[in-house]
Amino acid sequence: MPRILIAGIAQEISSFNPVSTEYELFSIQRGTEVLEMNRGTTTAIAGALALFEAHEDVEVVTTFAAKAVSAGPMSADCWSQLSTEFLDSLKPHVGKVDAIYLSLHGSMGGETDLDPEGWVLEQTRLLFGDNVPIVFSLDLHGILTAKMLHHGNAVTAYHTYPHVDLHDTGKRAASLLLKIVDGAEPVIARVRVPAIVRGDELKTDTGCFGEQIRQIKELEASEKILAGGFLIGNPFTDVPELCCQAFVVTDGDQQRAENIALELASEFWANRELMQSDLVPLEEAVSKAATMNGPVIFTDAADAPSSGSPGDSNSIISEMFHTEYPNSVLAAVTDAEVVKLAVAAGVGGKFRASIGGSLDPRFTPLELDFKVKLLSDGNYILESWGVPQNSGITAVLTSGVFTLVVTSRPVSQFDRSLFLGHGIDPSRYHSIIVKSPHCQPQFFDEWSEHNFNVDAPGSTSANLHSLGHSICARPIFPLDEQVDFNPAVEIYRRH
Ligand SMILES: [Zn+2]
């Protein structure tokens, strides 16, 4: 009866977010909490659990799963505490488990460690030795490093963007792990592509990148291919190994792994120009939308908390305010100080305050007169995955044409949860600012007249030139003029 250990640690950071991630930002499940809180949900750990629990002869041990919303790099104290707890949770199981599944992200980053997931794999390997297979899974935006590949036996990754296959990814990792326990001998080929990408063509249902993922899925269904993936990296995680990359895991067939990985990487490189964002200048978007019937969506990916921004941008509402925008506007802004003032004023109360730029000095605070419409504890359910969210104490404020959901902390806005959770139907507004690079069509696009992908400032701007990368290996497309792609296959195997 194989005993399988499950653990996880995940966050995605923007190196350009000035607010560092502290330990308190992580929600942590310990011991059997990992089972109880994941089972039946849509997480990668839930997918792995579902597969293991379908095998009567498999026994599962869970130790530690930490997850935080995206933010700036982890502070030294945060990583020190988190990494110590992670390791301590594993130690009692050394010598007592036959295999390990780690649910990771791949785009974590700390002030003291630019490859935290590499460290996790290295330390897990050191503890459990060479004979315990370790399979890990990553987000599609993960940055797979040499250290991770060196210490893990195999890897799986999300195949969808927007991400809707977390569960399946965990399941694939679990299935792969059982194959290794049964004697499969994974060989990993990977090819790095010196590019960072963003934009609509990366949507796997409709964009050109999706075609590559479909090829990978077909391959995964064939004999001897244990896993494959294409990681597009998180362009805002400025770490030495930031890039895009193809990986293929076969059962002992190195040549086949090499050939497929090379082919995938070359195809991706050929499409690199397509996989950049087409952005509309902020002023142009606002002036055009002013005359439209609506609803109009303003996609503000530059301040997307799900990508690692603090969510405190006011750049679109400031432009609207200064140009006397005539239509109703719905937006969310992180501003803990304004929330405190709203609580002090009470429901129905009025106050004047500056909003925006409380966390990122890129934004100039905008002074407005507010009326408090609603106050909440910030607890609501994510409509995408059905899991609890918390935006801290939250206030719904009105000011002229604006209705602002003001949160105490940044929360993901890749669906309508924050609005719905505060009694707001976004389709009732003329203009809705959505701080997410992409949303599934049913959330906003299907009922709106137009979606402006706005070139606003922010720490997760799709205008990649605007960010100031200083750590990633250069040259890299599109930051540098002359970038050559000389494909090289790297091989990793542990037997
Ligand atoms: Zn992602």
Boltz pocket constraint, residues with backbone or C-beta under 6 A from the ligand:
constraints:
  - pocket:
      binder: B
      contacts: [[A, 139], [A, 140], [A, 141], [A, 142], [A, 163]]
      max_distance: 6.0
